[in-house]
Amino acid sequence: MIGALLVSLAVSSGPGIAQAATPTQPRTQQDDGHETADRYLEIVGNLRNTMTRNGNGQAQPVADTPGVGRVMQQPNWQIIGIGALGGLDQNAVQLVIDPNDLYVRGIYVRARNVLYAYTHDGHTTGEVYIPQDVQNSIDPDLRRVPLSFSERYRDVFGIELGATPLRNAVRYIAEFNGRTLDDLQESFEHVIMPIAEGARFGIFAGRIAQAMRGGQQTFHLDATRAGDTWVEYLIHNWTALSDRIRQAAQNDPRAEGTEFTQRRTFENTQHGHTFRYFLSYLDIARRIATLKPPPRRKGRVGIAPVPRDGEPRIGPPPGASNDNEKCRPDGMPRTPGVDTPYCLAYTGEGREWMGKTHDRRVIGYFAGWRTGKDGSPAYRPQNVPWGQITHLNYAFAHVTNNKLAVGDQDVENIRLLNEQKAEHPRVKTLISVGGWSQTRGLYTLVTGSDAQSKIDTFADSAAEFIRQNHFNGVDIDFEYPTSLENTGNPEDWPVSNPVRGELMAGYGKLMKTLREKLDRASAADGTYYLLSSAVSSSGYLVRGMENHDPAKYQDYVDVMAYDFHGTWNGYVGPNAPLYDDGKDTELADAGVYSTKEYGGIGYFNTDWAFKHFRGALQAGRINIGIPYYTRGWSDVSGGNQGMWGTSKMPDQSQCPAGTGSGPGAPPGTRPCGEGARGIDNIWHDTTNAGGELPAGTNPMWHAKNLEANIEPNYGSQVGLDPERNASDRLTGNYARHWDDTTKTSWLWNEQKKTFLSTTDTQAVDAVADYVTRSGAGGVMIWELAGDYSCPATPTAENPCGMGYTMTSRLDEKLGHAGDYGNSRAAGSTAQLPARTANLEVDLVDYPAGSAKLYPLEPKVRLTNNTGKAIGGGAELSFDIPTSTSPLVKDGNWQGSDTPDGLWRLTPGHTGPNAGTGLKGDFHRVTTKIEYCQVIPAGKSINIPIKYYLPITGPANATLTTSGGTYGLASDNRRGAEDAGEVADTGCNAPDWDAAKAYDPATQSHEDVTVKYNGHYWRAKWWTQNNAPGTGPDADHEPWKDLGPTS
């Protein structure tokens, strides 16, 4: 519980609550709204007159009140006062209010020295119920204390209620008076609450509204004006406004008989006391506003007001029906035996519904550790731009005892998160599990002989967690389930390296199990729970992640399209390039550009990563990650203003763990770079010894101050000590540069030879345009706290701070970007048939370990689930993404570009991808199953294939037999028809004849194919009187075994 304070709850034996309208007039929703507002004001309004006063007339802190202070031992609670409560002095009751969001948190009974926890339903009425054992001491009319409008009243007034507008109003007054928010938080929260809420509730009479519109400045007192505009008017017009309101209120019919003094009596007309509260607080606010501002405190990062939410709630998805199959996303596997309620979250076209003004996803990660308790800049749930995002991922939960678990600080964060979400129910929240520092538990969860049992336990706990904590789904951030050794967090290597070969299989079990458990929970709860993941974009890392088949179980994947370059090596380059430019020094040194089989394709860029995942998912189920942070090197040599230069830490033994010659680094590791430090690295991690990990990592709000060449006054808050540490000082000049090929920006400091890769609105615009053109689902942000807001001219005393510049830009560009791509087949040259046979095609048997992944050599497995054997001679075709070069080879190393190759390929892209990106989405790959290579019912055949860059898929598969062309059930296409049995003429091979000579060089496949001992066989070379299967071994056997005859 953060920052709680006590506010006395007035207990009256008289009619302290405004009465309903007379029986002759029907009670309206507006009447109920007025009453709610009055009760709210009544509770808070008593604060001023009921505080205990000391001899100087000042509020006496509760800690100084005998018998009271000891109950509140939590150090974070702020209790500003306690007062006498009429005839209940021996059993006084106070509300515990949290000033962070102005919600009541509990009930304190002074005489008993007991604090009672509150109970509320944050999703409906937001009401607080007083515990039963204290109800007898409280007037019945005050037992239920409404804190906000019920849901049914919100649309009537067309207004937004809750913590966000109030906090913005408080912040505005504080800043206007030259004070920090903390300076005036307690006072202004209680001043602004009735004022701002009064305006929003619309409780003032028309004459008062007219009075407020008087004078030179026009002011409209209605629900369409933001709270800060209302407060701004009050700030500039204290005296005149008070006089106008007093005069207008005295002339208002509803105020007849009311004395406009600060005396609290409740026997007058319905709204009389409301005006008195208002005038009383105007008086308080006017006196506070005229106080001499204290000296401005330095060393604090500012944060901009949260933007307005123009669509806090949405209706049901368009085109939704009772037939959930019509809403199922294309390619999403069905959970057997469950009618998953897709239509609660997806439209009739299988697109996720996010509202009329949010065509594409804007997913923000919220870092739970930025609480500010350690003095660092805080970013709390009330700072989230709820109106500009569609989803929020809470980072991070972890795995403990095979269950989803969170830390102590997360409990409070999640509570605050849900209170904000109640004001913005359109936004979907997901609990994210893992991350760089908390993935360790996932390695042990998905491996071992008992992996499925452990996964079941975890999935059950995840479903229960999101139910109890009101999340909309689960996000898995597994870094990384790759078979490549020595990847991911070096601290995890002792756990991860021994199980590398099991990780992708275990990851697949995890995602399949989560999907099925969440689908069952969705059907039971009458909602729809999302499943997503953060996935690597690196062409190096995904090489060990097979074909990423588990992506199909997820509603979408968030591609971490950043960290393409960093100080783990000395190759200086952009953090998040949209395209390759053919100059990447890391790829060049690895021979990627010059090796023929790679086709000149650069794979450290966003376009490559997006196309890579197109084999697994339609464009709309892929979101592109955007970093709100920098990466950077110092002591850079070469390159263009540092770009594509090199940097090497002089003493490689001091490299971070796992890099260079640092702790745990394997032999042959490339030298680490000299990471930027000090003022160029304020978001740094720490070494095991507790020191600064140099990596040039900064939030973009700090990078913008470096770009402005100022030393911001918040240095001490972010750990800088320029008087003692030279690296913490502003040295040299930073110049911003832009590369229009990679679509990236960076800062270059010539004096320090420092390169900082940045992301600002120009890069965000490029990504948003790419998302729109490509049909991608949207964007993902790591992390929201890195966004910036800058004054027209940043200065040391008025620097850039936390804000919403980039997120607002994304919302503007993607909110009406049009429908995202909802078909896996979009971009394919295949004409997919309506009929689908119960067949599956997949890539299997990937070798594990770095040495076995160049090239990649899995097998194409075709599985027959039709219930009837399929004869040979069928043609199998499927798409693979253009993330690999247009070259595949068979088991004999014969390429698709040679006459003898088993595979044929129609390219979707040829040549390098520098500057333009990969032009098409798919290559079309085809092979013909050998004559009489029968696939019995329930059996599979494996066909070797080799390719050179990582792919996902296969996708959009077809099988052509003598009976026609069929789609494959494994694609899970929307709207496809079940073909039933596959029409096929089968195989007519004769029995082997010892007297006959078989010669494939001169005879057809049919003439050299025979049946013997329950199998079909094809002659590999000339043979006679050699019984099939009797050779010394497979290599010296003249017959190739084509498989069983049935």
N, C-alpha and C positions, 0 to 999 in steps of 0.2 A: 504494500500500500504506500503510494508515494505522495508526500505532501498533504496529508489529511489535516483538516482543521475542523473545529467544533463551531457549529452555529446553533444557537438556542432555538428550540422548537416552542413557540408560544402556545400555551395551553389556556384556553378561555372557557368559562362556563356560559358565555353569551353566544349569540349567533355570529361567530367569527368568520364564517364562510359566506360569500355572496349567495343570495337566494336565487332560485330559478325564476323564470318569467311567470307572470300571473297565469292562473289556470285558463283564463279566457284567450290567451295567446299560445299557440303551439310552440313548444320548446324546440329551438333550432340547434343545429350543430355549432353555429357561431356562438350561441349562448353557452354551450358546453365549453367552447374554446375560451370564452371570456372567463369562465369560472376557473378553468385550469390555469390561466395566466394569473388570476388573482391569488390563487393558492400558492403558486410559485413565488409571487412577489411577497406574500405574507410571511412565508418562511424566512426568506433572505432578508426581508426588510427589518425584522426585529433585531438584526445583528447590531445596529448602531446604538440602540437604546438599551440593550440588555447586557452589554459587556460589563463585567466588573470594572469599576473605576478605582484608581488609586487616588492618593491625596491630590495629585496634580490634574485629575480629570482625564488621565490617559488610560487606555485599555491595559488591563493588568494581564500579563501572560499567564496561561493556565498553570504553567509549571510553578508559579509563585502562589497559586491558590492551594491552601492546605487540603490534603486528601484527594487531590485530583491528578496532579502531575504524574504520580507513579504508575497510573494505569497505562499511560502511553509511553512505553519504553523504547518503541521503535524510533531510531534516530532520524528517520526521514520525515516523520510526521511534523507538520507545523500547526500548532494549536494557538490561535490568536486571542482567545478569550472565552469567558464563560459568564453567564449572567443569572440573576435571580429570575425565577419563573413563577411569579405570583404566589399562589397558595400552595405550590408544590416544591418549596425550597428543600424539603427533606427527601424528595424523590425526583429531583430535577432530571429532565430528559433533554439530551442534546443530539442533533444530527451530526454525523461525521461526514464532512464534505471534502472531496478531493479537488484541490484547486487546479490540478492539471486538466481536468475535464468538467469540473463543476457538478459532478454526479455525487449523490449521497451514497456513502459506503457502509454506514452502519448506525447503530443507536447506542449512545452512552448514557447510562444511569449513574449519576454522580454518587448518590448515597450508597449504592451497592458496589461502586467501583468496578462496574462490569461493562464491557463493550460487547454488543451483540452484532454479529455479522448480518449484512443485509441479504435479502432475497429479491430478485427482480427478474423480469422477462424482458431482456433487452431487445427482443425482436418484435414485440407488440406494443405494449403501453408504456414501457419504461417506468413503471410505478414501483415505489418502495413500500414494502409492507413491514410494519412495526411488529416485532416478535410478540407472541401471545402473552408471555409472562409480564409484559409491561403495558399491555393494552388497557388494563383496568385503571391505570393511573392517568390515562390520556382521554381527553374529550373524544367521544365517538366520531364527531365530524372530522377529526384530524387523524384518524387511524390510518387512512390511506392518503398518501401524499403524492399526487401526480407530479412528475418532473418534466414531462413533455407531452406533446399531443399524441393521442392514439393514432395508429396508422390511418384510420378512416377519416381523420380530420386534415391530414397533410395536404391532400389534393384540393380540399375546399378552399384553403387559404393560398395555395400555390407558393408556399414558402419553405425554407430550409431551416430546421431547428437543430440545436445541438451545440457541441463544444466548439466546432471549427469556426463558425461566424463570431462567437463570443470571444474566442482567443484572438482572432484577428482584430476585433475591435479593441481589446485590451492592448494588444501590441501597438496599434496605431496611436492610441493616447500616450503610451509610454514613450514611443519614439518622437512624437510631436513635442513632448515636454523635455526632450533631451535626456531621457533616462533609459536605462536598460529595463527589460521586461521584469527581471527579478526585483528591481528596486521597488516597483509599484504593484507587483502582482497581486498581493493580498488585497490592497485597497481597491484597485481598479476592477478586479473581478467582481466585487460586490457592488460597485458603482454601475458597471456596464451591463451586468446581467439584467436588471429590470428595465434599463433604458433600451437596450438592443432588443430584448425579448418583447418589450412593450410595443415597439415599432413593428416588429414582425407579427405579433399577434393581432395587430390591427384593432387595438382596443380603444383608440382615441376617436373622439367624435369628429364629425366633418368640420366643425368650426375650428377645432384645434388644428386639424390638418391645414385649413385655410390660413390660420395664423402662422403656421410653420412655413407656409409658402410666401409669407409677406416679405417686404424689404426688397433689396436689390438682387439677392441670391434666390434662385428658384430651388425649391426642395419639395420632392414628392414623397409624402409619407405613405408608401404602399409596399406591398410585398415584393415588388420587382426591384427595389433598390437594395444594394448590398449594405451590410451592417456598417462597413467602414465609412460609407458615404454619410450615413445617418450620424455616426460619431463625429465625422469631420465637421458636419454642420454645427453640432453641439459645441465642439471645441471653439469654433470661431464666433459663436453667437450666444455665449452663456447668459449674459444678463438680459439681452433683448428677448431671447427665446423664453426665459423664465417668466418675464413679465407678460409676454403674449399668451403663453400657456395658462398662466394664472387668470388672466382676464378672460380668455376664451372659455376656460373650464368653469369659471363662475357664471358665465352666461349659458352654459350648456344645460339643457333640460334634465339630463340624467344626474347632474351634480347639484340639483336643487337642495338647499338646506345643508350643504356641506361647508364646513369651515376649513379654509385652506391653511391649516397650520400643521406643525409636525406632530400634533397630538394624535394618538392612534385610537380611534373609536370606530366601531363597526356597525352602528345602528342605522347608518344612513343608507342612501340608495345604493343600488347594486354596484356601481362603479365609482362611487365617491372616494372610497379609500384608495382606489387605484391611482387617482390623480394625486392624492396626498403623498403616496409613496414616491410617485414620479417627481413631484416638486422637492420632496425631501432629498432625494438622491441627486437631483440637479444641484441643489445647494452644496451637498458634499463634494460632488465632482468639480463644481466651480471653485471651491476653496482649495481642493487638492491641485487643480490645474494652475492656480496662481502662486503656488509655493515656488520658492527659488529652486531651480533644478540643482541637484548635487553635481559635482564634477563627473564628467562621463568616465565610466570605468573602461580601461583598456584591456586588451587581451581576450576578447570574446568574439567568436565567429557569429556573424549575424545570419538570420534566415528570413527569407521573404514571406509575405502573407501567402497562405495557401490559395491557389486559384479556385474560382467558383466551379461547382459541379452543376452542369446544366441538365444532367439526366441521371439523378440519383437512383432511380428505380425504373424497371422496365416491365412490360407485359409479357405474355407468353410468346414463344417463337412463332413467327409467321409460318403458315402451312403445316403446323403441327397437328397431329391427329391421334386417335387411339391406336393406330397401327404404327408401332414403334419402328418397325422395319423400314418404313418410309423415311424416317429421320436418321437412321444409322449412318455414320460416316462411311464413305467408300473405303473398303479395305479393312475395316474394323472387324476382328473375329467376334462371333456371337458366343456368349456364354451359354452352354447347353442347359436347357431346362429353366432358363430365366427370361422373362419378358422385360428386358432392361428398358427403363423409361427414357430412351434417347430423346423423345419429343419434348421433354421438360427442359432440355438444354440446346437442342439442335432444331433447325428449321426442317421443313419438308424436303429440302434439297440437301440435307446432310451437312449444313454449315452451322457452326456454333453461333448461337444468338447472343449478341452482346449489347443490343440496343440500336435505336434508329440513328444515333450519331457516333457509332463505334463499329465501322465495317471491319476493321482489322484489329488484331490484339495489340495491346501495349501492356506488357507484363513487367512489373517492377519487383525486383528483389529488395526486401526489407531486412537489413542486418540487425539482428536482435541485440547485439552487443553495444550499440551506440546509445547507451542510456545516459551518458554524461556524468555518471556517478564518480568517475575517476578524474573529473575536471575537463575531459576532452569534449569537443563539440557534440552535443546530443542531437539525435534525429529520432523522434518518437512517433508513435502512430498518428498523433494529431498533426504531424508535419507532412504526412503523405498526401500527394496531390490526387485525391480520390476521384475527382472529376475528370482527370486526364489519363487514367489507366483503366484497363479492363480486368486485370488479374493482379493479385499481389501474392508473391511467394515469400513466406516467412522463413528466414535462414538463421540457424539450422537446428533441426532435431538430430538425434544420433541413435545408434543401436546399443542397447544395454540389456544383457540377458535375453537376447533375441527378441526384444520388444522396442517399439518406438518410445523414446524418452526425450525430455527437454530439461534444461537447467532451471535453477531457481529464478533467474532474471527473466526467463522466457514466460513464466507463469503470469507475471505482472504485465509483460508486454502483450501477451495474447488477450488478457482481459481488456486492456486499453484498445487493442486492435478490434475486438468485437464490438466495443462501444462505438467506435468510429464506423465500423461496417454497418451497424444498425442505422446510421444516417445515410449510408450509401450502399444499399443492398444489391445494386447492380453489379458491383465489383465482386469478383469471385476470389476467395482466398484459399491458398494451398499451403500445407506444411511441407517444407523442403527438408529432406533427410540427406545428410552427408556433408558435401563440401570438401574443400581441400584439407581441413584440419579434423574433420569428423567422419571420414570415410572408412577408417580402420575397421569398425564393426561390420561394415558391409562385406569386407573380404571374408571374414570368418562366417558370416551368415549364409552365404551362397555356396560354400564349398564343404567338402567332406561327405561321408556316406549318409549322414543324417541331414543333409542340406534341405530336403523338402520338408521335413518335420520342423526345422528351425524357421524356414520361410513361412510355413503355415502359421506358426506362432506370431511371427512379426506382422504378417498381413492382417491377422485378427486384431492385433493391438493397434495397427494403423487405422483400421476401420472404426474401432471403438474410440480412438483418440479424436478423429475428425468429427465424430458424432457428438462427443462430449464437449468439444471446444468450438463447435460451429464453423468448421472449415468446409470448403467445397471440394476438397480433394487432396491428393498426395503427389508430391514432386520428388523424384529421386535424383540426387546429384552425386553419382558414383564416379569418383575420380581416382583410377579409371579401371574398368573391367577389360583390360587389354592383356594379350599374351606376351607383349613386349616386356622384357625384364627392365628393372630399374626405371620405372615410370611412375608418375604420381608422387605423393609426398614421400620423401626419403625416410621419414620416420616410420612409415608403414612397410618399407621394403622387407624387413624380417618376416612380416606376416604375409605380404602379397606375393613375393617372388616364388615361394615354394608351391603356390597354388595357381600359378599363371594359366596353366592348361585347363583349369576347371572354370575359370571366371565367366566366360561368355555363356557357357551352358547354364551355370548357376544364375547369371543375370537374367537369362531367358525364363527360367523357372520363377524367379522373383516377379518379373513383370506379368507373366501369365497368371500367377496366383493372385497378385494384387488386383489385376483386372477382374478376375472372377469373383473375388471377395467383395470388391467395391460394387460390382454389378448386382450381386445379391443384396448388399446393403441398400443400394439405390432402389431396388424393387420393393424392399421391405419398408423403406422410409418415405417413399413417394417423392424422391428427389433424384438428382443425378450427380454422382461423385466423379470428379475428373481424375485422370492419371496422366502425369507428364514426367519429363526428365530433362535435365541439362546434359547435353552430349558434346563430346569433343569435336572440334572442327579441323584439327590438325591432320594433314595427310600422313604424317608419321605415326601418330598415336592410333588412328583408326585402322591402320594396317593390321593391328593385332586384335581388332574387334569383329573379325569375320565379316558377315554381311549385315550386321545389326538387325537381325530378324526381330528381336524383341520390340522394336519401334512400333510394330503393327498393333500391339496391345494398348498403345497410349493414345490419348486424344490428340496430343501433339508433342513435338520435341522442340526444345529451346537450344539452338545451336550456339555454343559459346564461341562466337566468331571474333575472338580476340586472343591475346597471348600467343599470336603467331611468332612473335620475336620477343626476346627478353634476355636479361643478363645471365641466364643459365649458360649462355655461351657468348662469344664476342662478336657475333654478327649483328650489326646495328641496323634495325629496320623498323617499319611501322607496327604498332600494336594490333591494328585492325584494318588491314588493307581490303578494300572491296574487290579489287582486281589485282592480278599479277602484272608486272611490267617487264618481265624477262631479265631483271637486273638483281634479283634476290641473291645475295652472295652466299647464303647458306645453301640454297638449292644448286647454285652454280658449282660450288666446291664439291657437292655430292654427285655431280654429273647428271643431274636431272634434266637440264636443258640439252645436254649433248648426247645422251643415250637414246638411240633410235627408238627402242621399245617404249619409252616414256612419251614420245611424240611432242617433246618440247613443252609439256604441260606443267605449269607451276601450281603447286597444291597448298601454298600457305596464303590463302585468301578466301574471302567470304563467298564469292561466286562459286569457287570450286566446292566448298563445303555444302552449299545449298544444293548444287547439282548432285553431289555425292548421295545425299539423303533422298533424292527424288526416286531412286530405285525402290525405296521402302515405303514412301508416303506420297500422297498428293501434295501439291505446293502449299495448300491451305493448312496442312498439319505440320508445317515447318515454320518456325519463328527464328528470326535472325537476331543474335545477341549484339548489344552495343555496350562498349565499356564507358563508364563515366569516370574513368581514372586514366592515369598516364603510366608509361614505362619508359625508363631512360638510362643512359650510360654517360659517364664522364670520360675524359682523356680519350676522346674519339679521334681517330686519324683517318684521312681519306674520305671518300664519298662526296656527295653534293650537299654542302652545309650539314655534314654529318650523315645524311641519308645514304645507306648502303656502305657506310664506313666500317671500321673495326675498332674494338676496344678490348683490352686484355688486362685483367687484374695483375699487377706486378708480382705479387707473392701468391702463387696459385694454391698454396697450402691454406690460405685464408679464405678460399672460396666457400660459399654456403654449402651446407651438407649436400652430398650427391652430385656436386658440380666440380669441374676442374680437378684439382687434387685435394678438394675439401673432404671432410669426414664422410666415410662411406662411399665415396665415389669409386666406381669400378675402373680398372685399368683401361686406358684408351679413351677416357672421357675427354671431350673437347675442352679447351681452356674456357674458364668463365670470364665474363666481361667485368669491367670496372663499373659497378653500378653507381648511379648518382646518389649523393648523400645530402644530409642536412636539410637546407631550405628547399632542395629539389627532391625530397623524399619523405614528406610528412606522414604519409599513410603506410609507413614501412612495417614489415613484420620484424620480429626479434629473433636473434640467434639463440641457440641453446644456452649460451652464457648470459643472455639478457641484453645483448648489445643490438645496435641498429643493423638491420639487414639491408645493404645498399641495393636498390633496385629501381630508383627513380619513380616511385609510386606515389601519386598525389591525386586527391580529388580534383575535378575540373575547376571547382571554384578557387582553389589555390593556384592552379596552373594559369588561370586568367589573371591573377594578380602578378604572377611572374611575367606574363606576357606584357602587362602594363608597367613592368620594371619598378614595382613598389615593394617595400618591405612592410607587409601588413601589420597592424597593431595587435593582432591576435597571436603573435608568435609564441608567447609563453604558454598559451592554452594548447597549442599543438606540439609542445615539447622543444621549441627552439630557444636557444640561449646564445644570441649573437655576440654577447660581450665575452663569453668564454670560448665558444667554438667558432672557428673561422668558417666552417662549412655551413653554419646556420645564418651567415650574413648574406645580404644581397651583394653579389659581386658580378661585375660585367653587365652586359646588356643582353636581353633575350629578344630574338626576332622570330616572328611567326612565319612559317613557310607552308605552302600548299602544293601538293603534287596531284595534277588532274588525271593522271593515269591510274594510280592506286586509290585516288579519292581520299587522301589522308593529309592531316596537318601535323606540324611539329614545331617545337621551339628549339632554336639553336643559340647557344651562348658561345660566341667566338673566343672570349677570353678564357673560359673554363673548359672549352671543347666539350660542352654538355649538350646532349641530344635528348629531348623529351618528346615522345610520341603522344599526341593529344587527340581529343575528340571534341569538336564543337558543332555549332549549328550547320556549318557548311558540310561536314561529314554526315551529320544526321540527315540533312536534306538528301544527300546522295543515297543513303541507305533507304530512306523512306520512298524515294523514287524507284529504287530497285525492287522493293517490296511490292509496290503498286504494279510495276510492269510484269513481274514474274508470277504474280498470283499468290505470293507467300502469305502465310496466315497473319503475320505481323512481326513485332519486334519484342525482344526481351532485354531488360536493362539490368546491368550489374554496375553499381547498385544505386538506388534512388538518392542516397545521401551525397552522391558526388556531383549532382547537378548544381548549376550556378545561377546567381542573379547579380548583375553588376550595375552600378550607377553609371551615368553617362561618362563620367571621368573618374575612374577609381583612384583613390588616394590612400596613403598609409592610414589615415584616420577614418576613411570611408571606403573600405576595400570591397571587392566582390565577396559574397558569402553564399551560403546554401540557398538554393532557389529552384526554379522550375522552368528555366529557359528552354532546355532541350526537350524535356518531357512535354511541355506545352506545344512545342514545334511538331513533335511526333503526333500528338493528338490532332493538331490542325491538319496535318498532311494525310493522316491515315483514317481519320474519323469518317470521311466520305470518299475513300479511295475505291469504292466499289467492292463487289463480292470477291472473296478469295477463291482460288482454284479448288474445286471439290471433287475432281476426278483424277484417279491415278493414271488413267490413260491419256490425259491431256498432254500433247506434245509427242505422242507415239505415232509411228507410221502404220501401226497395226490396225486392221479392221476387226474389232473384237466381235465375235458372234454372240447372239442372244443366249444360245444354249451353253450351259456349263456342265461339264462332266466332273464326277467326284474323283478328281486327280489332283495330286500335289506336286509342285516342283520346288526345290530348295537347293541351296549350296551347303554342303556338309563336308565333314572330315578335313577341316582346315588343320594344317600342321601348326604346332605351337613353337614359340621361340623365335627370336630375331633372325637367326641364321636360316630359317626355313620359310621365310616370308618374301623372298626376292627371287622369282616372282611369286605371286600367290597361286597356290595349286590345290584348290578344293575339288570336290566332285559335284556334278549336277545330278541330283537324285530325283527321279521321277517315280512317284508312288501311285499304285493303282488301287483305289478304294471303291471301284465301281461294282464289285461283286462278281465280275466276269473277267477272264483273261483277255488281254489285248495282244493281238499278234504283232509281229515285227513289221518294219517298213513304214511306220508312222513318222511324221515330221513334227519335231518339237521346235517351237519358236518362242522367244521371250525377249524382253528389253533389259538392258543393263545401262546404268547411267553413263554419261559422257565424262564422268570424273576419271575414267581410265582411257587410255589411248585406244584407237580403233583397231586393236590387234588382240586376238585370242588364239591360243594354241591348244592342240589336243594332247593326249597322253604320250604321243610319239614326237612331241615338239614340232608338229607340222602346223604352220600358222593358217589363220583364216585367209591370208593373202596368197596361199599356195594351192595348186590343184589337188594335192593329196591330203589336204587338211580335212579333218572330220567336221570342223565348224565353218560356217559362213557368216559374215558380218556385213550389215549395211550401216555405214557410219552416220552418226548424228552430228559429229564434229570431227574435223581433221586439222592438224597443225597446232602450233602454239596457241595459248589462250591469252597472251600478253595484250593488255589494253582493252580487248573486246570481250573477254570472258569466254566461256564455253557456249557456242552458238546454239546448240540443240540440247535437249534433255536426255535423249536416249540413243544408244546404238541398238539395232535389231540383230539378234543372234539366232541362228538356225542350225539344226543338225538333223540327220535322218537316222532313226533307230534301225539297226541292221535287220535285214530280212530274217524272219523267224527268231528274232530276239524277243521272245514272248515275255510279257509281264503278267505273271499269274495274279489272280485276285488277292489283294492284301499284301502284295510283294512290291519290291522296288528294283530299279536298275540304277547303277551309278556310272556316270560318264565323265571321265577326267577333263578338266579345263584349266588353262593357265592364262593369267592376265597380269598386268604390271603395276597398276595403281589401284587403290582400294575402291570397291564398289559396294552398293547395297542391292537388294533384289534377290532373285529375278522378279520382273513385273510384267503384267499384261501378257501372260503366257497363253499359247494356243497349241493344240495337238490336232494334226490333220491325219485322219485314217482313210481307209477306203470308203468309209461311211459318211465322211464329211469333216468339218472343222469344228472344234469345241473349245470353249474357254475352260479354264481350270478353276476348281473350287477354292484352291489355295489363295486366289486373288481376292476372295471375299467381296466380289463386286456387288454394288447396289443394282437391283432391278434385273439381275440375271436369272434365267430360267434353268431349272434342273432338267438336264437332258435324259436322265435315267441311264439305261444301258447305252454303251458306246457301240455303234454299228461298225463291224470290222470283219473282213473276209478271213482273217487268221492266216495260218501258215500251212502250206501244202508240201513240205519237204518229204522226200521219200526216205526209206530206211537206207542205212549205209550198205554199199555193195562192195565187197572185198575185191571183186574182179574189175571194178570200174576205176579208171584213172580220173583224178580230180585235179584240174589246173586252173586256178583263179586268173592266170595271165591270159587265158584264151577263152574261158567260160564265164557265164554270168553268175551273179550271186546266187540265183535260184539253182543253177546247175551244180554249184559246189557246196550247197547246204544240205545236210542230211540229218536224220534222226537216229540216235543210237543210245541205248541204255538209259532211256528216260530223259535225255537232253538233246537239244539241237546243237549242231556243230557246223562250222564253216572252215573249209580248207584254207590254210595260210600260204601254202606253196604246193607244187606238184606232189601228189602222193597217191599211192596205190597199195592196197593190202595192208595198210597201217590202221588198225582199229582206233577210233577216236578215244582219247583219254588214256592211252597206253604208253605214251612217250615217257622219257626219263624225267622230264620236268616241263613246266609250262613254256619255257623259252625254246625247248627243243622238240616240243610237241607240234606236229604238222596241222593240228586242228585247234581252232579257237572255240572254247565252250561258250555258247550263246545263252545258256541257261536252261532250266527245266522246261519240259514240253507242256506242263500244266501246273 
